[in-house]
Amino acid sequence: MTDPYTEKKPQRMAMLIDGDNAQPNLIVKLLAEVGKYGPITIRRIYGDWTTPQMNGWKDCLNNHAIQPIQQFRYTIGKNATDSALIIDAMDLLHSALVDGFCIVSSDSDYTRLATRIRESGNFVMGIGQRKTPKPFVNACNIFIYTENLTETIDEQKIAVADKNTPSGQENQRPNPVPMLKEAYSMAVGEDSWAHLGTMGMALRQLDPAFDPRTFGFSQLIQLIKAHKDLFTIRKEDDKGSSAVYIQRKPSRRTSSSRTKKPAPNKA
């Protein structure tokens, strides 16, 4: 499988799930999301299986070949799961059994682990809720919000909701335009065109959690098409495959100043 924005060599992925900070009803979507970046050769979930809150995971473990790792709580109110997951992740890192990791959790305790994996030259992605602290999100190469895996994308409904938003009231969805402009400036060539894949990579560098689904679109090209007043899209056939390029339209003020005729000299 390949990255949505750039061609990459397939990677052997290790999927490590913090059972205390993940949802069992999303397991199929989680596996599908991680599978985009390579075959998942190691699947483990950590938690105290003697507690009732882990019962929801028991039914799906065998069906999806996920290995449960038992970790007792040594003190009431303390979570020992993160320590067990971190130790196993470091063992896998040094054994070179995989070259990509996915940490499924919304806990900021995994920030240093993600940083260490990335520093070693390995790919690391995170999956968690939007409440996930930003340090953990930014420590990953890619971060996927679980809300984007559960929400049904309906562009027409989103457009209507945005239109009906009262003036002065902040929309629940963030504005993608500033980030799109910044990514374009990073990816643009001397001919003023930017390759869509390069622009997508720039967006990931700006924000590892960037995802078109956050803004109501399933693909990056659809998000850019929704801003036709800002960007021009060009498609080219290159050896049987189609390449997409993006160009920033000049602002009205700039274009009007260019076309404005100079005032005649008075005698």
Backbone as CSV, one residue per row, in Angstrom:
resi,resn,N_x,N_y,N_z,CA_x,CA_y,CA_z,C_x,C_y,C_z
1,MET,0.846,-1.200,0.000,0.000,0.000,0.000,0.882,1.250,0.000
2,THR,0.290,2.379,-0.285,1.048,3.607,-0.402,0.411,4.710,0.406
3,ASP,1.222,5.712,0.698,0.747,6.902,1.378,-0.211,7.640,0.453
4,PRO,-1.285,8.242,0.971,-2.230,8.950,0.107,-1.609,10.078,-0.699
5,TYR,-0.484,10.629,-0.264,0.069,11.802,-0.929,1.373,11.540,-1.669
6,THR,2.022,10.415,-1.418,3.288,10.148,-2.079,3.533,8.663,-2.139
7,GLU,4.221,8.231,-3.203,4.545,6.824,-3.346,5.633,6.452,-2.347
8,LYS,5.426,5.382,-1.621,6.399,4.940,-0.630,6.600,3.443,-0.731
9,LYS,7.763,3.006,-0.317,8.037,1.578,-0.257,7.159,0.956,0.827
10,PRO,6.517,-0.183,0.540,5.669,-0.827,1.556,6.447,-1.090,2.837
11,GLN,5.807,-0.898,3.964,6.445,-1.042,5.258,5.751,-2.122,6.073
12,ARG,6.526,-2.803,6.894,5.946,-3.749,7.855,5.539,-2.943,9.077
13,MET,4.254,-2.976,9.372,3.714,-2.128,10.426,3.453,-2.927,11.697
14,ALA,3.716,-2.293,12.822,3.330,-2.816,14.130,2.234,-1.920,14.677
15,MET,1.093,-2.529,14.982,-0.045,-1.777,15.506,-0.161,-2.064,16.999
16,LEU,0.083,-1.054,17.828,0.081,-1.193,19.277,-1.066,-0.359,19.838
17,ILE,-2.028,-1.028,20.480,-3.257,-0.375,20.930,-3.270,-0.255,22.448
18,ASP,-3.494,0.937,22.932,-3.723,1.174,24.358,-5.204,0.905,24.619
19,GLY,-5.509,-0.249,25.185,-6.894,-0.652,25.372,-7.695,0.273,26.258
20,ASP,-7.006,1.037,27.102,-7.700,1.975,27.988,-8.074,3.273,27.279
21,ASN,-7.489,3.504,26.103,-7.707,4.768,25.396,-8.101,4.549,23.940
22,ALA,-8.818,3.482,23.659,-9.245,3.190,22.286,-10.643,2.585,22.313
23,GLN,-11.291,2.578,21.148,-12.667,2.105,21.052,-12.720,0.803,20.252
24,PRO,-13.245,-0.273,20.841,-13.290,-1.560,20.134,-14.206,-1.559,18.918
25,ASN,-15.215,-0.715,18.895,-16.132,-0.705,17.747,-15.500,-0.115,16.491
26,LEU,-14.285,0.444,16.617,-13.599,1.021,15.467,-12.497,0.119,14.924
27,ILE,-12.393,-1.101,15.419,-11.246,-1.931,15.088,-11.105,-2.169,13.584
28,VAL,-12.204,-2.394,12.880,-12.131,-2.631,11.436,-11.596,-1.401,10.715
29,LYS,-12.092,-0.221,11.086,-11.633,1.017,10.465,-10.179,1.311,10.825
30,LEU,-9.782,0.961,12.034,-8.389,1.160,12.439,-7.451,0.306,11.592
31,LEU,-7.801,-0.960,11.425,-6.979,-1.864,10.634,-6.899,-1.392,9.184
32,ALA,-8.007,-0.906,8.647,-8.016,-0.432,7.265,-7.148,0.814,7.110
33,GLU,-7.176,1.709,8.097,-6.393,2.941,8.026,-4.903,2.650,8.100
34,VAL,-4.511,1.782,9.032,-3.092,1.440,9.171,-2.620,0.652,7.961
35,GLY,-3.487,-0.184,7.404,-3.127,-0.999,6.249,-2.793,-0.194,5.013
36,LYS,-3.148,1.085,4.974,-2.789,1.933,3.838,-1.281,2.118,3.729
37,TYR,-0.582,1.938,4.838,0.847,2.233,4.866,1.708,0.973,4.884
38,GLY,1.103,-0.185,4.822,1.855,-1.423,4.779,1.161,-2.544,5.524
39,PRO,1.573,-3.780,5.287,0.963,-4.918,5.989,1.226,-4.854,7.489
40,ILE,0.196,-5.143,8.271,0.312,-5.089,9.735,0.781,-6.462,10.209
41,THR,2.056,-6.608,10.431,2.618,-7.906,10.812,2.518,-8.169,12.311
42,ILE,2.424,-7.117,13.109,2.311,-7.268,14.564,1.101,-6.478,15.035
43,ARG,0.196,-7.168,15.760,-1.018,-6.524,16.270,-1.147,-6.864,17.752
44,ARG,-1.022,-5.871,18.597,-1.087,-6.103,20.041,-1.957,-5.044,20.702
45,ILE,-2.650,-5.475,21.753,-3.459,-4.557,22.545,-3.129,-4.755,24.013
46,TYR,-2.967,-3.657,24.739,-2.496,-3.679,26.117,-3.592,-3.209,27.061
47,GLY,-3.689,-3.891,28.202,-4.674,-3.509,29.198,-4.740,-4.533,30.313
48,ASP,-5.500,-4.211,31.338,-5.734,-5.128,32.448,-7.017,-5.897,32.137
49,TRP,-6.864,-7.121,31.687,-7.986,-7.905,31.207,-8.829,-8.473,32.345
50,THR,-8.457,-8.167,33.578,-9.279,-8.574,34.717,-10.340,-7.530,35.050
51,THR,-10.292,-6.364,34.378,-11.238,-5.291,34.659,-12.402,-5.338,33.670
52,PRO,-13.597,-4.925,34.089,-14.784,-4.984,33.209,-14.676,-4.098,31.977
53,GLN,-13.912,-3.004,32.051,-13.867,-2.067,30.930,-13.185,-2.641,29.701
54,MET,-12.484,-3.773,29.853,-11.826,-4.402,28.704,-12.705,-5.455,28.045
55,ASN,-13.898,-5.683,28.590,-14.772,-6.728,28.037,-15.162,-6.459,26.591
56,GLY,-15.267,-5.195,26.224,-15.676,-4.862,24.864,-14.693,-5.301,23.805
57,TRP,-13.423,-5.526,24.205,-12.401,-5.915,23.243,-12.358,-7.423,22.999
58,LYS,-12.861,-8.199,23.947,-12.638,-9.646,23.918,-13.246,-10.311,22.682
59,ASP,-14.373,-9.823,22.210,-15.041,-10.463,21.085,-14.306,-10.283,19.764
60,CYS,-13.589,-9.173,19.613,-12.978,-8.885,18.321,-11.517,-9.322,18.216
61,LEU,-10.918,-9.792,19.314,-9.498,-10.139,19.274,-9.209,-11.297,18.335
62,ASN,-9.929,-12.401,18.502,-9.683,-13.570,17.661,-10.046,-13.310,16.205
63,ASN,-11.121,-12.568,15.983,-11.564,-12.308,14.612,-10.543,-11.524,13.807
64,HIS,-9.749,-10.701,14.494,-8.783,-9.852,13.787,-7.331,-10.168,14.162
65,ALA,-7.117,-11.319,14.774,-5.762,-11.796,15.089,-4.956,-10.760,15.865
66,ILE,-5.568,-10.203,16.901,-4.895,-9.228,17.759,-4.487,-9.915,19.055
67,GLN,-3.229,-9.776,19.419,-2.710,-10.448,20.607,-2.929,-9.576,21.853
68,PRO,-3.675,-10.076,22.846,-3.854,-9.298,24.083,-2.633,-9.425,24.991
69,ILE,-2.210,-8.310,25.536,-1.078,-8.276,26.474,-1.619,-7.857,27.838
70,GLN,-1.451,-8.737,28.816,-1.948,-8.463,30.159,-0.987,-7.554,30.918
71,GLN,-1.548,-6.506,31.528,-0.768,-5.614,32.366,-1.601,-5.236,33.586
72,PHE,-1.231,-5.804,34.743,-1.960,-5.509,35.973,-1.708,-4.072,36.423
73,ARG,-2.694,-3.526,37.112,-2.536,-2.206,37.717,-1.938,-2.397,39.106
74,TYR,-0.774,-1.859,39.303,-0.106,-2.035,40.585,-0.671,-1.115,41.659
75,THR,-1.254,0.000,41.245,-1.828,0.962,42.181,-3.176,1.417,41.657
76,ILE,-4.141,1.559,42.511,-5.468,2.007,42.093,-5.379,3.434,41.564
77,GLY,-5.985,3.630,40.407,-5.993,4.952,39.804,-4.821,5.210,38.885
78,LYS,-3.842,4.288,38.831,-2.687,4.455,37.955,-2.810,3.535,36.751
79,ASN,-2.367,4.010,35.605,-2.423,3.233,34.374,-1.031,2.721,34.046
80,ALA,-0.853,1.402,34.111,0.443,0.794,33.804,0.537,0.351,32.352
81,THR,-0.551,0.513,31.599,-0.576,0.047,30.217,0.464,0.755,29.366
82,ASP,0.612,2.070,29.571,1.533,2.822,28.726,2.969,2.336,28.877
83,SER,3.369,1.955,30.087,4.730,1.468,30.305,4.978,0.166,29.555
84,ALA,4.023,-0.754,29.601,4.174,-2.017,28.896,4.237,-1.804,27.391
85,LEU,3.410,-0.922,26.875,3.408,-0.646,25.442,4.726,-0.006,25.005
86,ILE,5.225,0.923,25.789,6.481,1.599,25.442,7.645,0.617,25.442
87,ILE,7.709,-0.267,26.435,8.793,-1.253,26.495,8.760,-2.168,25.276
88,ASP,7.575,-2.656,24.908,7.464,-3.522,23.737,7.827,-2.782,22.458
89,ALA,7.426,-1.531,22.368,7.736,-0.748,21.172,9.244,-0.580,21.006
90,MET,9.951,-0.345,22.103,11.405,-0.194,22.023,12.080,-1.509,21.667
91,ASP,11.552,-2.622,22.182,12.095,-3.929,21.801,11.926,-4.177,20.305
92,LEU,10.744,-3.840,19.779,10.494,-4.018,18.350,11.376,-3.093,17.516
93,LEU,11.596,-1.891,18.019,12.428,-0.937,17.301,13.852,-1.458,17.131
94,HIS,14.405,-2.016,18.197,15.788,-2.497,18.148,15.908,-3.856,17.466
95,SER,14.828,-4.609,17.398,14.876,-5.911,16.728,14.740,-5.794,15.218
96,ALA,14.297,-4.627,14.740,14.138,-4.361,13.301,13.148,-5.319,12.640
97,LEU,12.177,-5.800,13.414,11.151,-6.671,12.844,10.153,-5.886,12.004
98,VAL,10.008,-4.604,12.295,9.115,-3.729,11.538,9.841,-2.432,11.254
99,ASP,9.333,-1.687,10.285,9.893,-0.367,10.009,8.823,0.713,10.024
100,GLY,7.694,0.395,10.630,6.631,1.366,10.816,5.809,1.019,12.038
101,PHE,5.382,2.034,12.790,4.617,1.833,14.016,3.331,2.646,13.963
102,CYS,2.277,2.091,14.545,1.043,2.832,14.766,0.685,2.708,16.240
103,ILE,0.563,3.842,16.917,0.185,3.892,18.323,-1.258,4.381,18.400
104,VAL,-2.136,3.515,18.882,-3.550,3.860,18.971,-3.835,4.302,20.397
105,SER,-3.919,5.602,20.601,-4.176,6.156,21.928,-4.352,7.660,21.812
106,SER,-4.995,8.238,22.807,-5.129,9.698,22.896,-4.319,10.247,24.064
107,ASP,-3.394,9.443,24.565,-2.620,9.766,25.763,-1.303,10.442,25.377
108,SER,-1.029,11.571,25.990,0.201,12.312,25.693,1.451,11.620,26.230
109,ASP,1.277,10.571,27.045,2.435,9.861,27.587,3.266,9.200,26.489
110,TYR,2.706,9.053,25.299,3.432,8.400,24.207,4.184,9.394,23.333
111,THR,4.237,10.639,23.740,4.915,11.655,22.940,6.389,11.341,22.751
112,ARG,7.071,11.027,23.829,8.511,10.743,23.731,8.766,9.464,22.935
113,LEU,7.895,8.476,23.058,8.044,7.247,22.286,7.947,7.538,20.793
114,ALA,6.938,8.324,20.398,6.789,8.661,18.987,7.999,9.437,18.474
115,THR,8.501,10.348,19.286,9.685,11.115,18.901,10.887,10.210,18.713
116,ARG,11.062,9.258,19.631,12.212,8.340,19.553,12.136,7.457,18.315
117,ILE,10.955,6.980,17.976,10.792,6.149,16.784,11.097,6.955,15.532
118,ARG,10.599,8.178,15.483,10.850,9.028,14.311,12.328,9.371,14.184
119,GLU,12.994,9.603,15.306,14.423,9.923,15.274,15.252,8.769,14.729
120,SER,14.761,7.552,14.898,15.491,6.381,14.411,15.332,6.184,12.907
121,GLY,14.522,7.012,12.274,14.303,6.899,10.844,13.122,6.031,10.479
122,ASN,12.365,5.595,11.477,11.188,4.769,11.230,9.934,5.621,11.126
123,PHE,8.965,5.086,10.426,7.678,5.753,10.252,6.813,5.518,11.485
124,VAL,6.172,6.564,11.968,5.286,6.420,13.131,4.009,7.215,12.887
125,MET,2.883,6.553,13.077,1.600,7.225,12.972,0.845,7.040,14.274
126,GLY,-0.056,7.949,14.539,-0.895,7.855,15.725,-2.356,7.909,15.331
127,ILE,-3.189,7.287,16.122,-4.637,7.347,15.927,-5.268,7.625,17.284
128,GLY,-6.052,8.673,17.366,-6.691,9.024,18.631,-7.783,10.054,18.412
129,GLN,-8.407,10.453,19.489,-9.495,11.417,19.414,-8.957,12.839,19.247
130,ARG,-9.854,13.752,18.886,-9.433,15.139,18.665,-8.935,15.801,19.946
131,LYS,-9.248,15.217,21.083,-8.772,15.762,22.353,-7.310,15.411,22.602
132,THR,-6.700,14.628,21.726,-5.305,14.234,21.901,-4.419,15.466,22.000
133,PRO,-3.550,15.555,23.005,-2.670,16.720,23.142,-1.795,16.920,21.903
134,LYS,-1.583,18.158,21.550,-0.843,18.507,20.335,0.594,17.984,20.333
135,PRO,1.308,17.935,21.466,2.670,17.397,21.423,2.737,15.969,20.886
136,PHE,1.794,15.120,21.276,1.778,13.748,20.759,1.447,13.735,19.266
137,VAL,0.496,14.570,18.866,0.125,14.649,17.451,1.320,15.051,16.602
138,ASN,2.033,16.082,17.015,3.150,16.606,16.233,4.378,15.709,16.286
139,ALA,4.437,14.808,17.252,5.570,13.884,17.335,5.480,12.779,16.288
140,CYS,4.291,12.579,15.717,4.083,11.518,14.723,4.311,12.056,13.311
141,ASN,4.626,11.141,12.392,4.668,11.526,10.979,3.266,11.832,10.466
142,ILE,2.309,11.026,10.905,0.910,11.181,10.513,0.049,10.876,11.723
143,PHE,-1.001,11.670,11.906,-1.936,11.403,12.992,-3.349,11.445,12.434
144,ILE,-4.143,10.420,12.761,-5.510,10.300,12.272,-6.468,10.453,13.445
145,TYR,-7.424,11.347,13.309,-8.449,11.499,14.340,-9.544,10.455,14.127
146,THR,-9.937,9.782,15.216,-10.962,8.752,15.101,-12.298,9.336,14.658
147,GLU,-12.534,10.603,14.941,-13.776,11.233,14.489,-13.879,11.234,12.966
148,ASN,-12.728,11.287,12.290,-12.739,11.252,10.826,-13.038,9.863,10.289
149,LEU,-12.933,8.851,11.140,-13.239,7.483,10.726,-14.702,7.142,10.951
150,THR,-15.384,7.950,11.735,-16.772,7.642,12.078,-17.768,8.588,11.436
151,GLU,-17.330,9.795,11.093,-18.249,10.767,10.517,-18.538,10.440,9.063
152,THR,-19.786,10.597,8.664,-20.189,10.429,7.276,-19.987,11.749,6.546
153,ILE,-19.202,11.697,5.485,-18.873,12.911,4.756,-19.993,13.238,3.774
154,ASP,-20.611,14.375,3.932,-21.674,14.830,3.044,-21.404,16.294,2.728
155,GLU,-20.835,16.542,1.556,-20.395,17.882,1.208,-21.558,18.866,1.144
156,GLN,-22.721,18.428,0.660,-23.854,19.328,0.546,-24.343,19.777,1.921
157,LYS,-24.423,18.829,2.862,-24.863,19.185,4.206,-23.870,20.122,4.869
158,ILE,-22.585,19.886,4.622,-21.558,20.746,5.216,-21.664,22.158,4.652
159,ALA,-21.903,22.256,3.345,-22.028,23.563,2.712,-23.224,24.329,3.281
160,VAL,-24.331,23.621,3.479,-25.521,24.258,4.043,-25.268,24.695,5.480
161,ALA,-24.602,23.838,6.247,-24.312,24.174,7.644,-23.401,25.389,7.738
162,ASP,-22.391,25.457,6.857,-21.485,26.592,6.863,-22.197,27.874,6.478
163,LYS,-23.132,27.757,5.518,-23.860,28.931,5.046,-24.775,29.486,6.126
164,ASN,-25.325,28.580,6.941,-26.269,28.985,7.979,-25.604,29.368,9.292
165,THR,-24.285,29.296,9.323,-23.587,29.668,10.547,-23.712,31.173,10.781
166,PRO,-24.180,31.598,11.939,-24.340,33.029,12.189,-23.016,33.762,12.105
167,SER,-23.057,34.988,11.626,-21.834,35.784,11.519,-21.275,36.053,12.907
168,GLY,-19.957,35.960,12.990,-19.309,36.175,14.277,-19.202,34.932,15.118
169,GLN,-19.870,33.845,14.687,-19.804,32.598,15.450,-18.824,31.655,14.771
170,GLU,-17.895,31.107,15.508,-16.882,30.235,14.931,-17.490,28.924,14.485
171,ASN,-17.100,28.485,13.302,-17.554,27.205,12.782,-16.831,26.078,13.507
172,GLN,-17.497,24.966,13.651,-16.871,23.835,14.326,-15.694,23.291,13.521
173,ARG,-15.780,23.369,12.199,-14.701,22.884,11.351,-13.683,24.007,11.149
174,PRO,-12.390,23.693,11.257,-11.371,24.731,11.071,-11.320,25.193,9.624
175,ASN,-10.737,26.348,9.417,-10.600,26.907,8.070,-9.317,26.378,7.440
176,PRO,-9.411,25.640,6.312,-8.217,25.046,5.718,-7.425,25.999,4.841
177,VAL,-7.985,27.164,4.515,-7.363,28.040,3.521,-5.952,28.487,3.917
178,PRO,-5.703,28.983,5.136,-4.334,29.398,5.472,-3.311,28.277,5.304
179,MET,-3.684,27.059,5.679,-2.748,25.948,5.552,-2.532,25.570,4.086
180,LEU,-3.588,25.627,3.279,-3.454,25.327,1.851,-2.524,26.342,1.176
181,LYS,-2.664,27.601,1.540,-1.803,28.635,0.971,-0.340,28.409,1.359
182,GLU,-0.121,28.062,2.621,1.251,27.843,3.093,1.865,26.620,2.413
183,ALA,1.083,25.551,2.279,1.583,24.338,1.618,1.897,24.609,0.156
184,TYR,1.077,25.412,-0.494,1.343,25.760,-1.893,2.665,26.508,-2.028
185,SER,2.916,27.447,-1.123,4.163,28.209,-1.182,5.378,27.318,-0.949
186,MET,5.203,26.235,-0.205,6.296,25.300,0.035,6.535,24.389,-1.165
187,ALA,5.479,24.075,-1.919,5.574,23.087,-2.994,5.704,23.693,-4.384
188,VAL,5.449,24.991,-4.535,5.396,25.595,-5.863,6.766,25.598,-6.534
189,GLY,6.751,25.369,-7.854,7.972,25.417,-8.637,8.148,26.767,-9.303
190,GLU,9.221,26.881,-10.110,9.496,28.151,-10.770,8.438,28.515,-11.804
191,ASP,7.688,27.505,-12.278,6.646,27.776,-13.263,5.319,28.141,-12.604
192,SER,5.329,28.335,-11.290,4.164,28.726,-10.487,3.144,27.606,-10.327
193,TRP,3.517,26.353,-10.655,2.640,25.201,-10.465,3.218,24.296,-9.384
194,ALA,2.345,23.704,-8.575,2.759,22.785,-7.507,2.115,21.425,-7.753
195,HIS,2.911,20.370,-7.650,2.370,19.008,-7.806,1.483,18.683,-6.613
196,LEU,0.344,18.036,-6.876,-0.609,17.733,-5.804,0.035,16.874,-4.718
197,GLY,0.823,15.865,-5.101,1.467,15.008,-4.110,2.459,15.763,-3.249
198,THR,3.234,16.653,-3.868,4.199,17.462,-3.114,3.486,18.409,-2.170
199,MET,2.380,18.950,-2.618,1.593,19.834,-1.762,1.010,19.059,-0.588
200,GLY,0.595,17.810,-0.833,0.089,16.985,0.252,1.156,16.685,1.288
201,MET,2.385,16.424,0.815,3.492,16.187,1.748,3.781,17.430,2.583
202,ALA,3.674,18.601,1.967,3.894,19.851,2.697,2.835,20.039,3.772
203,LEU,1.599,19.665,3.473,0.531,19.772,4.468,0.804,18.876,5.660
204,ARG,1.326,17.670,5.410,1.669,16.768,6.502,2.820,17.328,7.333
205,GLN,3.745,18.036,6.689,4.844,18.634,7.443,4.337,19.769,8.322
206,LEU,3.388,20.540,7.797,2.827,21.633,8.580,2.009,21.126,9.755
207,ASP,1.267,20.037,9.517,0.409,19.476,10.560,0.237,17.986,10.301
208,PRO,0.869,17.117,11.122,0.729,15.669,10.920,-0.717,15.186,10.978
209,ALA,-1.591,15.957,11.598,-2.991,15.561,11.713,-3.838,16.078,10.557
210,PHE,-3.196,16.695,9.554,-3.987,17.201,8.427,-4.678,16.041,7.726
211,ASP,-5.970,16.214,7.490,-6.773,15.174,6.858,-7.946,15.858,6.160
212,PRO,-8.129,15.646,4.849,-9.267,16.277,4.161,-10.604,15.949,4.805
213,ARG,-10.693,14.793,5.466,-11.946,14.405,6.101,-12.315,15.336,7.249
214,THR,-11.316,15.996,7.834,-11.598,16.967,8.887,-12.451,18.115,8.358
215,PHE,-12.290,18.423,7.071,-12.994,19.538,6.454,-14.194,19.078,5.624
216,GLY,-14.504,17.764,5.694,-15.691,17.265,5.028,-15.468,16.667,3.660
217,PHE,-14.207,16.388,3.286,-13.917,15.839,1.966,-13.060,14.577,2.103
218,SER,-13.292,13.621,1.227,-12.577,12.356,1.333,-11.188,12.415,0.705
219,GLN,-10.946,13.381,-0.183,-9.660,13.488,-0.858,-9.175,14.936,-0.866
220,LEU,-7.858,15.083,-0.972,-7.268,16.416,-0.989,-7.726,17.205,-2.213
221,ILE,-7.801,16.562,-3.362,-8.190,17.257,-4.583,-9.602,17.827,-4.462
222,GLN,-10.483,17.124,-3.745,-11.836,17.622,-3.549,-11.842,18.870,-2.671
223,LEU,-10.972,18.885,-1.674,-10.869,20.058,-0.804,-10.383,21.266,-1.596
224,ILE,-9.412,21.054,-2.477,-8.889,22.167,-3.278,-9.928,22.639,-4.292
225,LYS,-10.679,21.701,-4.876,-11.724,22.080,-5.828,-12.795,22.941,-5.170
226,ALA,-12.986,22.753,-3.881,-13.987,23.545,-3.163,-13.554,25.002,-3.012
227,HIS,-12.294,25.303,-3.369,-11.780,26.670,-3.273,-11.286,27.105,-4.655
228,LYS,-12.186,27.031,-5.632,-11.845,27.392,-7.003,-11.504,28.865,-7.151
229,ASP,-11.940,29.669,-6.202,-11.616,31.089,-6.266,-10.151,31.355,-5.919
230,LEU,-9.488,30.358,-5.333,-8.099,30.524,-4.919,-7.111,29.735,-5.772
231,PHE,-7.557,28.579,-6.314,-6.622,27.687,-6.996,-7.148,27.253,-8.365
232,THR,-6.214,27.046,-9.281,-6.492,26.458,-10.588,-5.903,25.055,-10.615
233,ILE,-6.639,24.115,-11.168,-6.208,22.717,-11.203,-5.923,22.314,-12.643
234,ARG,-4.799,21.640,-12.852,-4.417,21.165,-14.181,-4.029,19.697,-14.095
235,LYS,-4.544,18.894,-15.017,-4.217,17.475,-15.065,-3.419,17.170,-16.316
236,GLU,-2.392,16.331,-16.165,-1.559,15.923,-17.285,-1.384,14.413,-17.275
237,ASP,-1.356,13.815,-18.450,-1.101,12.389,-18.576,0.396,12.172,-18.713
238,ASP,0.926,11.397,-17.777,2.370,11.142,-17.758,2.612,9.636,-17.757
239,LYS,2.947,9.087,-18.932,3.255,7.667,-19.070,2.110,6.791,-18.567
240,GLY,0.914,7.146,-18.962,-0.237,6.329,-18.612,-0.904,6.716,-17.309
241,SER,-0.221,7.464,-16.473,-0.822,7.902,-15.211,-1.115,9.396,-15.280
242,SER,-2.038,9.833,-14.465,-2.460,11.229,-14.474,-1.784,11.987,-13.343
243,ALA,-1.168,13.111,-13.671,-0.530,13.969,-12.680,-1.372,15.229,-12.512
244,VAL,-1.527,15.668,-11.290,-2.353,16.828,-10.985,-1.469,17.945,-10.454
245,TYR,-1.678,19.157,-10.974,-0.900,20.324,-10.565,-1.844,21.431,-10.104
246,ILE,-1.365,22.213,-9.151,-2.153,23.282,-8.548,-1.444,24.614,-8.759
247,GLN,-2.223,25.646,-9.089,-1.675,26.997,-9.229,-2.518,27.980,-8.431
248,ARG,-1.868,28.849,-7.732,-2.563,29.863,-6.939,-3.012,31.001,-7.844
249,LYS,-4.276,31.366,-7.755,-4.792,32.462,-8.537,-4.360,33.784,-7.915
250,PRO,-4.047,34.774,-8.737,-3.684,36.079,-8.166,-4.881,36.718,-7.485
251,SER,-4.624,37.444,-6.441,-5.701,38.120,-5.732,-6.287,39.214,-6.610
252,ARG,-7.536,39.591,-6.342,-8.199,40.605,-7.140,-7.472,41.932,-7.078
253,ARG,-6.947,42.247,-5.903,-6.247,43.513,-5.737,-4.997,43.536,-6.596
254,THR,-4.266,42.385,-6.607,-3.037,42.315,-7.390,-3.332,42.396,-8.872
255,SER,-4.351,41.638,-9.321,-4.669,41.610,-10.739,-5.179,42.967,-11.224
256,SER,-5.957,43.647,-10.381,-6.481,44.952,-10.784,-5.374,45.991,-10.871
257,SER,-4.389,45.891,-9.973,-3.284,46.845,-9.998,-2.412,46.636,-11.215
258,ARG,-2.341,45.375,-11.684,-1.538,45.095,-12.864,-2.189,45.636,-14.131
259,THR,-3.520,45.594,-14.181,-4.230,46.017,-15.386,-4.547,47.507,-15.389
260,LYS,-4.334,48.168,-14.291,-4.648,49.583,-14.198,-3.704,50.405,-15.068
261,LYS,-4.258,51.239,-15.896,-3.460,52.042,-16.803,-2.879,53.236,-16.060
262,PRO,-1.660,53.620,-16.421,-1.076,54.796,-15.755,-1.792,56.068,-16.148
263,ALA,-1.852,56.988,-15.228,-2.532,58.261,-15.489,-1.741,59.067,-16.492
264,PRO,-2.406,59.754,-17.411,-1.695,60.571,-18.427,-0.965,61.740,-17.777
265,ASN,0.177,62.074,-18.366,0.959,63.184,-17.857,0.282,64.488,-18.198
266,LYS,0.184,65.348,-17.195,-0.400,66.663,-17.439,0.665,67.634,-17.901
267,ALA,0.276,68.424,-18.852,1.210,69.418,-19.420,1.417,70.551,-18.423
